[in-house]
C-alpha cells in the first residue's frame, strides 16, 4: 500500500501555477513539488511568480533577517 497518492483531486475553484509547464491549472494536475497554490482565482494564480518575486524581495530586505553581527566583529575572521 502506497503512503502517498500520486495525484489528488482538487476542489472546484482551486487554481494552481505549474512551475514546470509555466501555466495556470484548475485543480492540481501536476505534482505538488512543481506548483504554487492553491489560489482562489485564475488571476491570482497568473500572478504567482510576481507574488513570489515580491515576497522574496521583502524577505531579502527585511532587517529582522539581516541583523548586524554582535561584538563589532566581521564575518571575515
PyMOL Python script that loads the backbone (N, CA, C, O; Angstrom):
from pymol import cmd

cmd.read_pdbstr("""\
ATOM      1  N   UNK A   1       0.837  -1.177   0.000  1.00  0.00           N
ATOM      2  CA  UNK A   1       0.000   0.000   0.000  1.00  0.00           C
ATOM      3  C   UNK A   1       0.885   1.245   0.000  1.00  0.00           C
ATOM      4  O   UNK A   1       1.783   1.380   0.832  1.00  0.00           O
ATOM      5  N   UNK A   2       0.632   2.125  -0.913  1.00  0.00           N
ATOM      6  CA  UNK A   2       1.421   3.347  -1.034  1.00  0.00           C
ATOM      7  C   UNK A   2       1.066   4.332   0.072  1.00  0.00           C
ATOM      8  O   UNK A   2      -0.097   4.467   0.455  1.00  0.00           O
ATOM      9  N   UNK A   3       2.081   5.012   0.573  1.00  0.00           N
ATOM     10  CA  UNK A   3       1.850   6.009   1.615  1.00  0.00           C
ATOM     11  C   UNK A   3       1.294   7.308   1.045  1.00  0.00           C
ATOM     12  O   UNK A   3       0.511   7.996   1.700  1.00  0.00           O
ATOM     13  N   UNK A   4       1.697   7.636  -0.165  1.00  0.00           N
ATOM     14  CA  UNK A   4       1.265   8.871  -0.793  1.00  0.00           C
ATOM     15  C   UNK A   4       0.611   8.561  -2.136  1.00  0.00           C
ATOM     16  O   UNK A   4       1.094   7.725  -2.900  1.00  0.00           O
ATOM     17  N   UNK A   5      -0.465   9.230  -2.402  1.00  0.00           N
ATOM     18  CA  UNK A   5      -1.114   9.066  -3.700  1.00  0.00           C
ATOM     19  C   UNK A   5      -0.354   9.885  -4.722  1.00  0.00           C
ATOM     20  O   UNK A   5       0.165  10.955  -4.405  1.00  0.00           O
ATOM     21  N   UNK A   6      -0.287   9.393  -5.933  1.00  0.00           N
ATOM     22  CA  UNK A   6       0.407  10.124  -6.985  1.00  0.00           C
ATOM     23  C   UNK A   6      -0.327  11.401  -7.349  1.00  0.00           C
ATOM     24  O   UNK A   6       0.302  12.413  -7.657  1.00  0.00           O
ATOM     25  N   UNK A   7      -1.631  11.365  -7.318  1.00  0.00           N
ATOM     26  CA  UNK A   7      -2.418  12.502  -7.746  1.00  0.00           C
ATOM     27  C   UNK A   7      -3.608  12.662  -6.822  1.00  0.00           C
ATOM     28  O   UNK A   7      -4.274  11.684  -6.483  1.00  0.00           O
ATOM     29  N   UNK A   8      -3.876  13.876  -6.418  1.00  0.00           N
ATOM     30  CA  UNK A   8      -5.046  14.123  -5.594  1.00  0.00           C
ATOM     31  C   UNK A   8      -6.019  14.989  -6.365  1.00  0.00           C
ATOM     32  O   UNK A   8      -5.609  15.845  -7.150  1.00  0.00           O
ATOM     33  N   UNK A   9      -7.286  14.775  -6.150  1.00  0.00           N
ATOM     34  CA  UNK A   9      -8.300  15.571  -6.825  1.00  0.00           C
ATOM     35  C   UNK A   9      -8.420  16.913  -6.141  1.00  0.00           C
ATOM     36  O   UNK A   9      -8.447  16.993  -4.913  1.00  0.00           O
ATOM     37  N   UNK A  10      -8.492  17.950  -6.924  1.00  0.00           N
ATOM     38  CA  UNK A  10      -8.638  19.282  -6.367  1.00  0.00           C
ATOM     39  C   UNK A  10     -10.085  19.633  -6.144  1.00  0.00           C
ATOM     40  O   UNK A  10     -10.993  18.996  -6.679  1.00  0.00           O
ATOM     41  N   UNK A  11     -10.279  20.650  -5.350  1.00  0.00           N
ATOM     42  CA  UNK A  11     -11.622  21.155  -5.116  1.00  0.00           C
ATOM     43  C   UNK A  11     -11.988  22.095  -6.255  1.00  0.00           C
ATOM     44  O   UNK A  11     -11.121  22.796  -6.776  1.00  0.00           O
ATOM     45  N   UNK A  12     -13.247  22.122  -6.647  1.00  0.00           N
ATOM     46  CA  UNK A  12     -13.654  23.055  -7.710  1.00  0.00           C
ATOM     47  C   UNK A  12     -13.316  24.490  -7.309  1.00  0.00           C
ATOM     48  O   UNK A  12     -13.546  24.900  -6.171  1.00  0.00           O
ATOM     49  N   UNK A  13     -12.778  25.228  -8.240  1.00  0.00           N
ATOM     50  CA  UNK A  13     -12.440  26.621  -7.985  1.00  0.00           C
ATOM     51  C   UNK A  13     -11.049  26.844  -7.428  1.00  0.00           C
ATOM     52  O   UNK A  13     -10.676  27.988  -7.169  1.00  0.00           O
ATOM     53  N   UNK A  14     -10.264  25.785  -7.233  1.00  0.00           N
ATOM     54  CA  UNK A  14      -8.879  25.946  -6.792  1.00  0.00           C
ATOM     55  C   UNK A  14      -7.989  26.078  -8.026  1.00  0.00           C
ATOM     56  O   UNK A  14      -8.098  25.311  -8.983  1.00  0.00           O
ATOM     57  N   UNK A  15      -7.124  27.055  -7.972  1.00  0.00           N
ATOM     58  CA  UNK A  15      -6.226  27.313  -9.095  1.00  0.00           C
ATOM     59  C   UNK A  15      -4.786  27.171  -8.637  1.00  0.00           C
ATOM     60  O   UNK A  15      -4.449  27.505  -7.501  1.00  0.00           O
ATOM     61  N   UNK A  16      -3.942  26.674  -9.523  1.00  0.00           N
ATOM     62  CA  UNK A  16      -2.535  26.458  -9.233  1.00  0.00           C
ATOM     63  C   UNK A  16      -1.698  27.018 -10.371  1.00  0.00           C
ATOM     64  O   UNK A  16      -2.179  27.165 -11.494  1.00  0.00           O
ATOM     65  N   UNK A  17      -0.440  27.331 -10.073  1.00  0.00           N
ATOM     66  CA  UNK A  17       0.507  27.722 -11.105  1.00  0.00           C
ATOM     67  C   UNK A  17       1.562  26.634 -11.185  1.00  0.00           C
ATOM     68  O   UNK A  17       2.259  26.370 -10.205  1.00  0.00           O
ATOM     69  N   UNK A  18       1.685  26.001 -12.342  1.00  0.00           N
ATOM     70  CA  UNK A  18       2.653  24.929 -12.554  1.00  0.00           C
ATOM     71  C   UNK A  18       4.002  25.536 -12.924  1.00  0.00           C
ATOM     72  O   UNK A  18       4.123  26.246 -13.922  1.00  0.00           O
ATOM     73  N   UNK A  19       5.015  25.248 -12.106  1.00  0.00           N
ATOM     74  CA  UNK A  19       6.358  25.776 -12.335  1.00  0.00           C
ATOM     75  C   UNK A  19       7.058  25.086 -13.501  1.00  0.00           C
ATOM     76  O   UNK A  19       7.899  25.690 -14.166  1.00  0.00           O
ATOM     77  N   UNK A  20       6.721  23.844 -13.747  1.00  0.00           N
ATOM     78  CA  UNK A  20       7.354  23.101 -14.838  1.00  0.00           C
ATOM     79  C   UNK A  20       6.810  23.533 -16.198  1.00  0.00           C
ATOM     80  O   UNK A  20       7.575  23.769 -17.134  1.00  0.00           O
ATOM     81  N   UNK A  21       5.488  23.635 -16.299  1.00  0.00           N
ATOM     82  CA  UNK A  21       4.854  23.980 -17.577  1.00  0.00           C
ATOM     83  C   UNK A  21       4.628  25.476 -17.744  1.00  0.00           C
ATOM     84  O   UNK A  21       4.275  25.942 -18.827  1.00  0.00           O
ATOM     85  N   UNK A  22       4.837  26.232 -16.654  1.00  0.00           N
ATOM     86  CA  UNK A  22       4.667  27.682 -16.655  1.00  0.00           C
ATOM     87  C   UNK A  22       3.274  28.083 -17.128  1.00  0.00           C
ATOM     88  O   UNK A  22       3.108  28.934 -18.002  1.00  0.00           O
ATOM     89  N   UNK A  23       2.272  27.431 -16.512  1.00  0.00           N
ATOM     90  CA  UNK A  23       0.891  27.749 -16.870  1.00  0.00           C
ATOM     91  C   UNK A  23      -0.024  27.570 -15.665  1.00  0.00           C
ATOM     92  O   UNK A  23       0.322  26.903 -14.690  1.00  0.00           O
ATOM     93  N   UNK A  24      -1.192  28.180 -15.760  1.00  0.00           N
ATOM     94  CA  UNK A  24      -2.202  28.098 -14.709  1.00  0.00           C
ATOM     95  C   UNK A  24      -3.050  26.859 -14.955  1.00  0.00           C
ATOM     96  O   UNK A  24      -3.408  26.547 -16.091  1.00  0.00           O
ATOM     97  N   UNK A  25      -3.367  26.152 -13.860  1.00  0.00           N
ATOM     98  CA  UNK A  25      -4.181  24.937 -13.957  1.00  0.00           C
ATOM     99  C   UNK A  25      -5.314  25.007 -12.946  1.00  0.00           C
ATOM    100  O   UNK A  25      -5.123  25.501 -11.834  1.00  0.00           O
ATOM    101  N   UNK A  26      -6.471  24.524 -13.313  1.00  0.00           N
ATOM    102  CA  UNK A  26      -7.551  24.397 -12.343  1.00  0.00           C
ATOM    103  C   UNK A  26      -7.457  22.997 -11.760  1.00  0.00           C
ATOM    104  O   UNK A  26      -7.514  22.001 -12.481  1.00  0.00           O
ATOM    105  N   UNK A  27      -7.314  22.940 -10.456  1.00  0.00           N
ATOM    106  CA  UNK A  27      -7.089  21.645  -9.809  1.00  0.00           C
ATOM    107  C   UNK A  27      -5.630  21.269  -9.919  1.00  0.00           C
ATOM    108  O   UNK A  27      -4.939  21.745 -10.819  1.00  0.00           O
ATOM    109  N   UNK A  28      -5.145  20.429  -9.030  1.00  0.00           N
ATOM    110  CA  UNK A  28      -3.724  20.065  -9.056  1.00  0.00           C
ATOM    111  C   UNK A  28      -3.422  18.997 -10.104  1.00  0.00           C
ATOM    112  O   UNK A  28      -3.449  17.804  -9.802  1.00  0.00           O
ATOM    113  N   UNK A  29      -3.136  19.419 -11.326  1.00  0.00           N
ATOM    114  CA  UNK A  29      -2.793  18.464 -12.388  1.00  0.00           C
ATOM    115  C   UNK A  29      -1.364  17.946 -12.235  1.00  0.00           C
ATOM    116  O   UNK A  29      -1.088  16.780 -12.518  1.00  0.00           O
ATOM    117  N   UNK A  30      -0.467  18.807 -11.790  1.00  0.00           N
ATOM    118  CA  UNK A  30       0.935  18.428 -11.665  1.00  0.00           C
ATOM    119  C   UNK A  30       1.277  18.140 -10.203  1.00  0.00           C
ATOM    120  O   UNK A  30       0.541  18.547  -9.304  1.00  0.00           O
ATOM    121  N   UNK A  31       2.390  17.439  -9.960  1.00  0.00           N
ATOM    122  CA  UNK A  31       2.791  17.125  -8.581  1.00  0.00           C
ATOM    123  C   UNK A  31       3.008  18.387  -7.743  1.00  0.00           C
ATOM    124  O   UNK A  31       3.348  19.444  -8.276  1.00  0.00           O
ATOM    125  N   UNK A  32       2.811  18.268  -6.448  1.00  0.00           N
ATOM    126  CA  UNK A  32       2.943  19.390  -5.539  1.00  0.00           C
ATOM    127  C   UNK A  32       4.301  20.069  -5.588  1.00  0.00           C
ATOM    128  O   UNK A  32       4.394  21.276  -5.370  1.00  0.00           O
ATOM    129  N   UNK A  33       5.353  19.314  -5.870  1.00  0.00           N
ATOM    130  CA  UNK A  33       6.699  19.894  -5.925  1.00  0.00           C
ATOM    131  C   UNK A  33       6.865  20.850  -7.099  1.00  0.00           C
ATOM    132  O   UNK A  33       7.809  21.640  -7.131  1.00  0.00           O
ATOM    133  N   UNK A  34       5.951  20.783  -8.065  1.00  0.00           N
ATOM    134  CA  UNK A  34       6.051  21.604  -9.274  1.00  0.00           C
ATOM    135  C   UNK A  34       5.020  22.715  -9.356  1.00  0.00           C
ATOM    136  O   UNK A  34       4.807  23.279 -10.430  1.00  0.00           O
ATOM    137  N   UNK A  35       4.370  23.045  -8.233  1.00  0.00           N
ATOM    138  CA  UNK A  35       3.308  24.055  -8.345  1.00  0.00           C
ATOM    139  C   UNK A  35       3.211  24.949  -7.127  1.00  0.00           C
ATOM    140  O   UNK A  35       3.620  24.584  -6.025  1.00  0.00           O
ATOM    141  N   UNK A  36       2.659  26.130  -7.357  1.00  0.00           N
ATOM    142  CA  UNK A  36       2.277  27.070  -6.308  1.00  0.00           C
ATOM    143  C   UNK A  36       0.766  27.027  -6.207  1.00  0.00           C
ATOM    144  O   UNK A  36       0.080  26.841  -7.213  1.00  0.00           O
ATOM    145  N   UNK A  37       0.241  27.198  -5.007  1.00  0.00           N
ATOM    146  CA  UNK A  37      -1.201  27.263  -4.848  1.00  0.00           C
ATOM    147  C   UNK A  37      -1.651  26.443  -3.669  1.00  0.00           C
ATOM    148  O   UNK A  37      -0.817  25.860  -2.976  1.00  0.00           O
ATOM    149  N   UNK A  38      -2.909  26.379  -3.423  1.00  0.00           N
ATOM    150  CA  UNK A  38      -3.997  26.831  -4.298  1.00  0.00           C
ATOM    151  C   UNK A  38      -4.279  28.324  -4.153  1.00  0.00           C
ATOM    152  O   UNK A  38      -4.012  28.933  -3.118  1.00  0.00           O
ATOM    153  N   UNK A  39      -4.821  28.882  -5.211  1.00  0.00           N
ATOM    154  CA  UNK A  39      -5.262  30.268  -5.256  1.00  0.00           C
ATOM    155  C   UNK A  39      -6.773  30.280  -5.442  1.00  0.00           C
ATOM    156  O   UNK A  39      -7.354  29.335  -5.976  1.00  0.00           O
ATOM    157  N   UNK A  40      -7.395  31.355  -4.998  1.00  0.00           N
ATOM    158  CA  UNK A  40      -8.854  31.467  -5.060  1.00  0.00           C
ATOM    159  C   UNK A  40      -9.360  31.787  -6.459  1.00  0.00           C
ATOM    160  O   UNK A  40     -10.517  31.514  -6.777  1.00  0.00           O
ATOM    161  N   UNK A  41      -8.499  32.367  -7.301  1.00  0.00           N
ATOM    162  CA  UNK A  41      -8.942  32.735  -8.651  1.00  0.00           C
ATOM    163  C   UNK A  41      -7.842  32.474  -9.671  1.00  0.00           C
ATOM    164  O   UNK A  41      -6.667  32.336  -9.331  1.00  0.00           O
ATOM    165  N   UNK A  42      -8.254  32.412 -10.910  1.00  0.00           N
ATOM    166  CA  UNK A  42      -7.307  32.224 -12.018  1.00  0.00           C
ATOM    167  C   UNK A  42      -6.322  33.397 -12.079  1.00  0.00           C
ATOM    168  O   UNK A  42      -5.131  33.208 -12.327  1.00  0.00           O
ATOM    169  N   UNK A  43      -6.835  34.604 -11.852  1.00  0.00           N
ATOM    170  CA  UNK A  43      -6.000  35.806 -11.913  1.00  0.00           C
ATOM    171  C   UNK A  43      -4.910  35.780 -10.837  1.00  0.00           C
ATOM    172  O   UNK A  43      -3.771  36.170 -11.093  1.00  0.00           O
ATOM    173  N   UNK A  44      -5.265  35.321  -9.634  1.00  0.00           N
ATOM    174  CA  UNK A  44      -4.277  35.200  -8.564  1.00  0.00           C
ATOM    175  C   UNK A  44      -3.187  34.207  -8.959  1.00  0.00           C
ATOM    176  O   UNK A  44      -2.001  34.455  -8.743  1.00  0.00           O
ATOM    177  N   UNK A  45      -3.595  33.095  -9.533  1.00  0.00           N
ATOM    178  CA  UNK A  45      -2.625  32.076  -9.955  1.00  0.00           C
ATOM    179  C   UNK A  45      -1.726  32.606 -11.072  1.00  0.00           C
ATOM    180  O   UNK A  45      -0.545  32.262 -11.132  1.00  0.00           O
ATOM    181  N   UNK A  46      -2.276  33.440 -11.955  1.00  0.00           N
ATOM    182  CA  UNK A  46      -1.473  34.012 -13.039  1.00  0.00           C
ATOM    183  C   UNK A  46      -0.395  34.938 -12.496  1.00  0.00           C
ATOM    184  O   UNK A  46       0.644  35.117 -13.131  1.00  0.00           O
ATOM    185  N   UNK A  47      -0.629  35.525 -11.336  1.00  0.00           N
ATOM    186  CA  UNK A  47       0.342  36.420 -10.711  1.00  0.00           C
ATOM    187  C   UNK A  47       1.293  35.686  -9.762  1.00  0.00           C
ATOM    188  O   UNK A  47       2.054  36.337  -9.046  1.00  0.00           O
ATOM    189  N   UNK A  48       1.270  34.382  -9.738  1.00  0.00           N
ATOM    190  CA  UNK A  48       2.044  33.603  -8.769  1.00  0.00           C
ATOM    191  C   UNK A  48       3.528  33.955  -8.779  1.00  0.00           C
ATOM    192  O   UNK A  48       4.119  34.132  -7.714  1.00  0.00           O
ATOM    193  N   UNK A  49       4.126  34.057  -9.924  1.00  0.00           N
ATOM    194  CA  UNK A  49       5.561  34.348  -9.992  1.00  0.00           C
ATOM    195  C   UNK A  49       5.848  35.772  -9.536  1.00  0.00           C
ATOM    196  O   UNK A  49       6.860  36.013  -8.879  1.00  0.00           O
ATOM    197  N   UNK A  50       4.972  36.723  -9.875  1.00  0.00           N
ATOM    198  CA  UNK A  50       5.137  38.101  -9.404  1.00  0.00           C
ATOM    199  C   UNK A  50       5.021  38.154  -7.885  1.00  0.00           C
ATOM    200  O   UNK A  50       5.805  38.829  -7.218  1.00  0.00           O
ATOM    201  N   UNK A  51       4.037  37.437  -7.344  1.00  0.00           N
ATOM    202  CA  UNK A  51       3.843  37.397  -5.896  1.00  0.00           C
ATOM    203  C   UNK A  51       5.073  36.802  -5.212  1.00  0.00           C
ATOM    204  O   UNK A  51       5.533  37.328  -4.199  1.00  0.00           O
ATOM    205  N   UNK A  52       5.599  35.723  -5.753  1.00  0.00           N
ATOM    206  CA  UNK A  52       6.797  35.091  -5.183  1.00  0.00           C
ATOM    207  C   UNK A  52       7.985  36.047  -5.237  1.00  0.00           C
ATOM    208  O   UNK A  52       8.747  36.149  -4.275  1.00  0.00           O
ATOM    209  N   UNK A  53       8.143  36.746  -6.359  1.00  0.00           N
ATOM    210  CA  UNK A  53       9.235  37.706  -6.508  1.00  0.00           C
ATOM    211  C   UNK A  53       9.117  38.819  -5.464  1.00  0.00           C
ATOM    212  O   UNK A  53      10.106  39.193  -4.834  1.00  0.00           O
ATOM    213  N   UNK A  54       7.890  39.351  -5.283  1.00  0.00           N
ATOM    214  CA  UNK A  54       7.652  40.415  -4.304  1.00  0.00           C
ATOM    215  C   UNK A  54       7.951  39.927  -2.886  1.00  0.00           C
ATOM    216  O   UNK A  54       8.582  40.638  -2.104  1.00  0.00           O
ATOM    217  N   UNK A  55       7.505  38.730  -2.559  1.00  0.00           N
ATOM    218  CA  UNK A  55       7.749  38.187  -1.217  1.00  0.00           C
ATOM    219  C   UNK A  55       9.229  37.921  -0.983  1.00  0.00           C
ATOM    220  O   UNK A  55       9.732  38.157   0.116  1.00  0.00           O
ATOM    221  N   UNK A  56       9.929  37.437  -1.995  1.00  0.00           N
ATOM    222  CA  UNK A  56      11.372  37.213  -1.860  1.00  0.00           C
ATOM    223  C   UNK A  56      12.101  38.528  -1.619  1.00  0.00           C
ATOM    224  O   UNK A  56      13.010  38.591  -0.792  1.00  0.00           O
ATOM    225  N   UNK A  57      11.710  39.577  -2.334  1.00  0.00           N
ATOM    226  CA  UNK A  57      12.334  40.883  -2.158  1.00  0.00           C
ATOM    227  C   UNK A  57      12.073  41.410  -0.756  1.00  0.00           C
ATOM    228  O   UNK A  57      12.979  41.944  -0.115  1.00  0.00           O
ATOM    229  N   UNK A  58      10.844  41.266  -0.273  1.00  0.00           N
ATOM    230  CA  UNK A  58      10.519  41.691   1.095  1.00  0.00           C
ATOM    231  C   UNK A  58      11.405  40.955   2.107  1.00  0.00           C
ATOM    232  O   UNK A  58      11.932  41.562   3.039  1.00  0.00           O
ATOM    233  N   UNK A  59      11.559  39.652   1.915  1.00  0.00           N
ATOM    234  CA  UNK A  59      12.370  38.865   2.833  1.00  0.00           C
ATOM    235  C   UNK A  59      13.837  39.289   2.773  1.00  0.00           C
ATOM    236  O   UNK A  59      14.491  39.432   3.806  1.00  0.00           O
ATOM    237  N   UNK A  60      14.346  39.486   1.566  1.00  0.00           N
ATOM    238  CA  UNK A  60      15.761  39.835   1.391  1.00  0.00           C
ATOM    239  C   UNK A  60      16.094  41.201   1.978  1.00  0.00           C
ATOM    240  O   UNK A  60      17.234  41.437   2.379  1.00  0.00           O
ATOM    241  N   UNK A  61      15.120  42.099   2.036  1.00  0.00           N
ATOM    242  CA  UNK A  61      15.378  43.448   2.542  1.00  0.00           C
ATOM    243  C   UNK A  61      14.839  43.662   3.955  1.00  0.00           C
ATOM    244  O   UNK A  61      14.885  44.783   4.462  1.00  0.00           O
ATOM    245  N   UNK A  62      14.339  42.632   4.591  1.00  0.00           N
ATOM    246  CA  UNK A  62      13.794  42.728   5.949  1.00  0.00           C
ATOM    247  C   UNK A  62      14.947  42.759   6.947  1.00  0.00           C
ATOM    248  O   UNK A  62      15.699  41.792   7.057  1.00  0.00           O
ATOM    249  N   UNK A  63      15.089  43.873   7.678  1.00  0.00           N
ATOM    250  CA  UNK A  63      16.215  43.964   8.610  1.00  0.00           C
ATOM    251  C   UNK A  63      16.167  42.939   9.748  1.00  0.00           C
ATOM    252  O   UNK A  63      17.199  42.652  10.355  1.00  0.00           O
ATOM    253  N   UNK A  64      15.017  42.397  10.038  1.00  0.00           N
ATOM    254  CA  UNK A  64      14.931  41.387  11.096  1.00  0.00           C
ATOM    255  C   UNK A  64      15.676  40.112  10.718  1.00  0.00           C
ATOM    256  O   UNK A  64      16.064  39.353  11.605  1.00  0.00           O
ATOM    257  N   UNK A  65      15.886  39.854   9.430  1.00  0.00           N
ATOM    258  CA  UNK A  65      16.575  38.645   8.993  1.00  0.00           C
ATOM    259  C   UNK A  65      18.038  38.896   8.667  1.00  0.00           C
ATOM    260  O   UNK A  65      18.782  37.965   8.359  1.00  0.00           O
ATOM    261  N   UNK A  66      18.447  40.158   8.736  1.00  0.00           N
ATOM    262  CA  UNK A  66      19.832  40.501   8.391  1.00  0.00           C
ATOM    263  C   UNK A  66      20.414  41.404   9.466  1.00  0.00           C
ATOM    264  O   UNK A  66      20.829  42.527   9.182  1.00  0.00           O
ATOM    265  N   UNK A  67      20.443  40.922  10.685  1.00  0.00           N
ATOM    266  CA  UNK A  67      20.994  41.686  11.797  1.00  0.00           C
ATOM    267  C   UNK A  67      22.509  41.850  11.635  1.00  0.00           C
ATOM    268  O   UNK A  67      23.196  41.004  11.064  1.00  0.00           O
ATOM    269  N   UNK A  68      22.987  42.961  12.155  1.00  0.00           N
ATOM    270  CA  UNK A  68      24.434  43.186  12.169  1.00  0.00           C
ATOM    271  C   UNK A  68      25.041  42.228  13.177  1.00  0.00           C
ATOM    272  O   UNK A  68      24.406  41.918  14.185  1.00  0.00           O
ATOM    273  N   UNK A  69      26.258  41.750  12.929  1.00  0.00           N
ATOM    274  CA  UNK A  69      26.910  40.848  13.883  1.00  0.00           C
ATOM    275  C   UNK A  69      27.129  41.545  15.219  1.00  0.00           C
ATOM    276  O   UNK A  69      27.425  42.739  15.257  1.00  0.00           O
ATOM    277  N   UNK A  70      26.985  40.814  16.301  1.00  0.00           N
ATOM    278  CA  UNK A  70      27.204  41.363  17.632  1.00  0.00           C
ATOM    279  C   UNK A  70      28.691  41.372  17.960  1.00  0.00           C
ATOM    280  O   UNK A  70      29.447  40.573  17.408  1.00  0.00           O
ATOM    281  N   UNK A  71      29.117  42.254  18.840  1.00  0.00           N
ATOM    282  CA  UNK A  71      30.507  42.293  19.270  1.00  0.00           C
ATOM    283  C   UNK A  71      31.407  43.144  18.389  1.00  0.00           C
ATOM    284  O   UNK A  71      32.602  43.252  18.663  1.00  0.00           O
ATOM    285  N   UNK A  72      30.861  43.758  17.328  1.00  0.00           N
ATOM    286  CA  UNK A  72      31.641  44.654  16.494  1.00  0.00           C
ATOM    287  C   UNK A  72      32.569  43.959  15.524  1.00  0.00           C
ATOM    288  O   UNK A  72      33.274  44.637  14.777  1.00  0.00           O
ATOM    289  N   UNK A  73      32.604  42.630  15.500  1.00  0.00           N
ATOM    290  CA  UNK A  73      33.483  41.905  14.579  1.00  0.00           C
ATOM    291  C   UNK A  73      32.856  41.776  13.206  1.00  0.00           C
ATOM    292  O   UNK A  73      31.715  42.177  12.979  1.00  0.00           O
ATOM    293  N   UNK A  74      33.621  41.214  12.309  1.00  0.00           N
ATOM    294  CA  UNK A  74      33.104  40.947  10.970  1.00  0.00           C
ATOM    295  C   UNK A  74      33.025  39.447  10.739  1.00  0.00           C
ATOM    296  O   UNK A  74      33.592  38.666  11.501  1.00  0.00           O
ATOM    297  N   UNK A  75      32.342  39.058   9.719  1.00  0.00           N
ATOM    298  CA  UNK A  75      32.211  37.640   9.390  1.00  0.00           C
ATOM    299  C   UNK A  75      33.435  37.102   8.650  1.00  0.00           C
ATOM    300  O   UNK A  75      33.501  35.911   8.347  1.00  0.00           O
ATOM    301  N   UNK A  76      34.400  37.971   8.360  1.00  0.00           N
ATOM    302  CA  UNK A  76      35.547  37.576   7.543  1.00  0.00           C
ATOM    303  C   UNK A  76      36.698  37.017   8.382  1.00  0.00           C
ATOM    304  O   UNK A  76      37.771  36.783   7.827  1.00  0.00           O
ATOM    305  N   UNK A  77      36.538  36.797   9.648  1.00  0.00           N
ATOM    306  CA  UNK A  77      37.617  36.300  10.512  1.00  0.00           C
ATOM    307  C   UNK A  77      38.017  34.905  10.192  1.00  0.00           C
ATOM    308  O   UNK A  77      38.911  34.356  10.836  1.00  0.00           O
TER     309      UNK A  77
END
""", "prot")
cmd.dss("prot")
cmd.show_as("cartoon", "prot")
cmd.util.cbc("prot")
cmd.orient("prot")
